[in-house]
Amino acid sequence: MSFPVLETNRLKLDALSKDDSTSLFELFSDNSVVEYYDLNAFTELSQAINLIAFFNARFKESSGIRWAIRLKETNEFIGTCGFNTWSPKMKNATLGYDLLPKYWGTH
């Protein structure tokens, strides 16, 4: 199954890649972003690289999916969203999202 790409008038949701490592590091190294997460703020770029690999593995295993959220006009990374877990058998999923703080409260 290929990774689904979703688009709105303003946003494009697509797969995370190693090219997103620096942006993902910026996101998850911000204490205000991870305040309610079950992880500490990132301190090393390798943590972002590993998280991208983890998200992509979950998709391949059909146990979750995480999209990069990008501004459609510029392709700028602004966050991630997706199903942290899903269970077709139980017909439930856990949703999550995170945005770079400069995009909080914008529309």
Buried (B, 14 or more C-beta within 10 A) or exposed (E): EEEEEEEEEEBBBBBBEEEBBEBBBBBBBBEEBBEEEEEEBBEEEEBBBEBBEEBBEBBEEEEBBBBBBBEEEEEEBBBBBBBBBBEEEEEEBEEBEBBBEEEEEEE
